[in-house]
Amino acid sequence: PFFCTRYVDNRLTLIPEPLLPLPALQQFLDPAFYRHPVVLEDEPDMGFLGFEIDAKKRTVKYKPDVQQHGIMHPNSASPPKVLQSSLRAKLHLAKANSFPPRLFAQAAAQLTAAYHKAGYTQQFTDEVMTAFHPRPYKFRTVSRH
């Protein structure tokens, strides 16, 4: 098991629990370790740089931005390769950091759903997914209406 804490300034501490009694770690985790004006405040949300960390379950899940900024409009003047590169970059980020790796399929489904919501076609996301992940995939989005 791991001890995990996050601070409002996006510092993350992830330490195997058996190491917590070590004096150096106790000092590091003590609020008095940091001098004024630095004040560390625990952040209960374990979201970190676009991922949700659950130390108890030992998972790292990609959490795509649900606000749609960061997704270019499908009718923008950008060439298709540029439009595709945005989704491809997000897929690479999710694949490289999702743990266990099986969580990547969930991240890919969420990303393709976000792109569909932004106006991209199934053909567009299929082309990116095929180029990104040449094996057959099952990342079709399902409407929840």
C-alpha positions as CSV (number, residue, x, y, z in Angstrom):
1,P,0.0,0.0,0.0
2,F,1.0,3.6,-0.6
3,F,0.5,6.8,1.2
4,C,-0.5,9.6,-1.2
5,T,-1.2,13.2,-0.6
6,R,-1.5,16.2,-2.9
7,Y,-1.1,19.9,-2.1
8,V,-2.9,22.8,-3.7
9,D,0.3,23.8,-5.6
10,N,0.2,20.5,-7.4
11,R,2.9,18.8,-5.4
12,L,2.3,15.1,-5.1
13,T,3.8,12.7,-2.6
14,L,3.4,9.0,-3.3
15,I,5.3,6.9,-0.8
16,P,5.2,3.2,0.0
17,E,3.6,3.0,3.5
18,P,6.4,0.9,5.1
19,L,8.8,3.8,4.4
20,L,6.6,6.4,6.2
21,P,8.3,6.0,9.6
22,L,11.7,7.0,8.2
23,P,12.8,10.3,9.9
24,A,13.6,12.0,6.6
25,L,10.1,11.3,5.3
26,Q,8.5,12.4,8.6
27,Q,10.4,15.7,8.4
28,F,9.5,16.2,4.7
29,L,5.8,15.6,5.4
30,D,5.8,17.9,8.5
31,P,4.2,21.3,7.7
32,A,7.0,22.9,9.7
33,F,9.5,21.6,7.2
34,Y,8.5,24.4,4.8
35,R,9.3,28.0,5.8
36,H,7.2,31.1,5.5
37,P,5.8,32.1,3.0
38,V,5.3,28.5,1.8
39,V,2.2,27.0,3.4
40,L,1.2,23.5,2.3
41,E,-2.5,22.8,2.2
42,D,-3.7,19.2,1.6
43,E,-5.9,18.9,-1.4
44,P,-8.5,16.1,-1.0
45,D,-9.0,15.7,-4.7
46,M,-6.5,13.3,-6.1
47,G,-6.6,14.7,-9.6
48,F,-3.1,15.5,-10.8
49,L,-2.2,16.9,-14.2
50,G,-5.1,15.4,-16.0
51,F,-5.0,12.1,-14.1
52,E,-6.8,10.7,-11.1
53,I,-4.6,8.8,-8.7
54,D,-6.0,6.2,-6.3
55,A,-3.1,4.9,-4.2
56,K,-5.3,2.3,-2.4
57,K,-6.5,0.7,-5.7
58,R,-3.1,1.4,-7.3
59,T,-4.6,3.0,-10.4
60,V,-3.9,6.1,-12.5
61,K,-6.9,7.1,-14.7
62,Y,-6.7,9.7,-17.4
63,K,-9.4,12.3,-17.0
64,P,-10.1,14.1,-20.3
65,D,-11.1,17.8,-20.1
66,V,-14.9,17.8,-20.2
67,Q,-15.1,21.5,-21.0
68,Q,-13.9,20.8,-24.6
69,H,-11.3,23.5,-24.7
70,G,-8.1,22.1,-26.1
71,I,-10.2,20.4,-28.9
72,M,-10.0,22.4,-32.1
73,H,-13.3,22.9,-34.0
74,P,-13.6,20.3,-36.8
75,N,-14.2,23.0,-39.3
76,S,-11.1,25.1,-38.4
77,A,-8.7,26.0,-41.1
78,S,-6.1,23.6,-39.8
79,P,-5.1,20.7,-42.1
80,P,-6.4,17.2,-41.2
81,K,-3.0,16.1,-39.8
82,V,-3.1,19.0,-37.3
83,L,-6.6,18.2,-36.3
84,Q,-5.6,14.6,-35.8
85,S,-2.5,15.4,-33.9
86,S,-4.5,16.8,-30.9
87,L,-6.3,13.6,-30.4
88,R,-3.2,11.5,-31.1
89,A,-1.2,13.5,-28.5
90,K,-3.9,13.0,-25.8
91,L,-4.0,9.2,-26.6
92,H,-0.3,9.0,-26.2
93,L,-0.5,10.8,-22.9
94,A,-3.2,8.5,-21.7
95,K,-1.5,5.3,-22.9
96,A,1.9,6.3,-21.4
97,N,0.4,7.1,-18.0
98,S,-2.7,5.0,-17.4
99,F,-2.1,2.3,-14.8
100,P,-2.8,-0.5,-15.0
101,P,-2.5,-0.4,-18.8
102,R,-6.0,-1.9,-19.3
103,L,-7.4,1.5,-18.2
104,F,-6.2,3.0,-21.5
105,A,-9.2,1.5,-23.3
106,Q,-11.5,3.5,-21.0
107,A,-9.5,6.7,-21.6
108,A,-9.6,6.2,-25.3
109,A,-13.4,5.8,-25.2
110,Q,-13.7,9.0,-23.2
111,L,-11.5,10.9,-25.6
112,T,-13.3,9.7,-28.7
113,A,-16.6,10.6,-27.0
114,A,-15.3,14.1,-26.3
115,Y,-14.2,14.5,-29.9
116,H,-17.6,13.3,-31.1
117,K,-19.3,15.8,-28.8
118,A,-17.1,18.5,-30.3
119,G,-18.4,17.7,-33.7
120,Y,-15.9,15.2,-35.1
121,T,-17.2,12.2,-37.0
122,Q,-16.8,8.5,-36.2
123,Q,-14.7,8.2,-39.3
124,F,-12.3,10.8,-38.0
125,T,-11.8,9.1,-34.7
126,D,-11.6,5.7,-36.4
127,E,-8.7,6.9,-38.6
128,V,-6.8,8.3,-35.6
129,M,-7.4,5.2,-33.6
130,T,-6.4,2.9,-36.4
131,A,-3.2,4.9,-37.0
132,F,-2.5,5.1,-33.3
133,H,-3.4,1.5,-32.4
134,P,-3.4,-0.6,-35.6
135,R,-5.0,-3.7,-33.9
136,P,-8.8,-3.8,-34.0
137,Y,-10.2,-1.8,-31.1
138,K,-13.5,-1.6,-29.3
139,F,-13.6,2.1,-28.3
140,R,-17.0,3.0,-29.8
141,T,-18.9,5.6,-27.9
142,V,-22.3,4.9,-26.5
143,S,-24.9,7.6,-26.1
144,R,-26.2,7.9,-22.5
145,H,-29.4,9.8,-23.4
